[in-house]
Structure formats: structure tokens, C-alpha cells
Amino acid sequence: MIDLTNYLPPDEDLIVSARRALMALTENVITTNDDNNVEFPQIIVGVQNDIDQPDFKNANQMRYTLKVDIYVDLDEAFIGMRMRRVVEKLLTKLQLERYASRYVPGSLSSPTLEDNSTSRPLWHGVILLDYLLIFMKEEEI
């Protein structure tokens, strides 16, 4: 029987590790599954997609796109830009807890948006980074 309390899938390891690294910037780091929070600055971390990369006989290799959304009040856009640069530096050197991983150089994308979906205008920085995760086939379910 599989012990689900101790099983950590690769995508969750990526999210947990990224969240832990970003707590150095703000305590308000949440995942896409968390309840919405109205405190800013706010960082939301999630996996946008995954692609199987079958390159090894005895191991799986998956390519995950980590999406990070940074929200700050629009009048603090300069702080948001600084945060985005620090987040990019932290995440290109990210080490996961359980799985072997590496950032895919050249996959970084970081557009800037203005978000008017809340009662106050927000600066919204988006960061997309790809990671290759390698794990032994017997670790999968």
C-alpha cells in the first residue's frame, strides 16, 4: 500500500521548494490552491504545465513550467520590479528537496501587466521558468 502522507510528487516538490525559497522576500507566498489573500505584496506559485521527456531507459524526465505571479500596489511598481529580479535569481538556482532538477537556461519569461480585477490597481509581474526533473521509474505510481 502506498503511504500518501509521505509521498511527494515531483510537481509538488517544485512548488514547495520554490515557495520556501521565496519566503525570504515576503511571508505572503501562496500557491494557486490557497484561498485568495488581499495582502500585498503577494507572490503566487504554481505549475503551469508538464511535458514528458522520455530520454532515459530506467528514469523518467519531466519538464515542468513554474509560474510565479507577483502582485504589488500599482504605486509600488518599482518594488515589484525589484522583487521580480530577485525571484528570477533565486529560482534559477532552485534546489528541490527530493528530486534531481535543473533550471532550463533560456526558458525565463517575465512580462509585466496592470491588474484592475481588484478594488485597487495592482502591478502584476509574471515569471515563467522551466525545470527538468529526473526520477527513477520505480518512484512513480
N, C-alpha and C positions, 0 to 999 in steps of 0.2 A: 504494500500500500504506500502511496506517495504522501509524504508529510508536507502538506501545503503551507503550514506555518513557517517552515524553514526553506521553502523553495523560493528562489529569487530569479525570475525570468530575466533575460538579457535587457529587454527594453526598460523594465523597472529598475534594474541596476543602473542604467544610464541616467534615468530621471532622478533617482535617489542621490547618485554621485554628483550630478550637476547641481541639484538643489543644495546639497551640503556645501559645495564649493562657493555658491552664490550667497550663502548666508553671511559671508564676510562683508558684503555690500549693504544688505538690509535684512532684517528679520522677516520682512514681508515677502518671502519667496513661497509661492504656492504652485500646485500642479493644476492641470486643466480639469481634474476631477474634484478639486476643492470647491467649497462654496465661495461665491463672489465676495470679495472684500472691497471696501471703499476707502481703505487707507492707501496713501501714496507717499513715496514711490512704491511701486509694486512690480514684482517680476513673476511671470507665469512660465512654467517649464512643462513641456510635453514632447512626445514623439509624434512627428507629423506622418511619417511613413517608414516602411521597412521593405527591403528588397533582398531576396535570397541570392547569394553569390556563391554558387557551387564550384569551388576551386580545389577542395581537398577531399581525399578519399575517406579519412576517418574523422573529419571535423566539419562542422558547419561554419559558414561565414555569412554573416548578415550585414547589410548596410542600412543603418538607421539614420534618419534625419531628425536631429534635435531642434525643436523650435522654442525660442525664448522670446517672450514679449515683455518689453519694459514700458511701464506707464509712469509718467510724472505729470504734474500740473503743467499746462502749456507755458506758463510764465517762468518755469524752471527747466526749459528745454535744454539749456546748456548743461545742467546737471545730468539730464537724461543722456546727452551725447557722451559725457564723461563715463557714465555708468556703462554705456554700450561698449566703449573701448575696453574698459576693464573686464567686462563679461567676456568679450571676444578673447582677450589674452588668457583669462582663467580657463575657458572651455577648450581652447586649442591644446592645452596641456593636461586636460582632464584624465585622471586615472580612475577606473572603475574598481569597485570592491571585490567582485568575484570573477569577472570576465576579462580576458585579454582584449584590449581595444586600442585603436589609434584613430586620431583625427585624420580625415582625408584632406590633405592640403589642396587649396583652391576651391573648396566647396563652400566657403564662407560667403553668405549673402546677408546684407543688413540694410534694408530700406527703412525710410522714416515716413510716418504717417501722422495725420492730425485726427484725433478721435473725438467726435462730437456725440457719441452714443450715450454719454452720461450727462448729468446736470451741469457739469463743468468741463470745459475743453481740456483735453489731455494730449501731451506729446507721446507718441507711440513708436518705439523703436522695435523692430523685428530682427531677430538673428536666426539664421538657419545654418546649421553645421552638420556635416555628415561624418559618421564614425563607422569603422569596420570592427565588428565584434566576432571573435573566433572562439568556438567552444566545441568540446568533444561531442560526438554524436550520441553517446550513451547518456549525456546530461539532459538531452531533450526529452520531452514527454510525448 
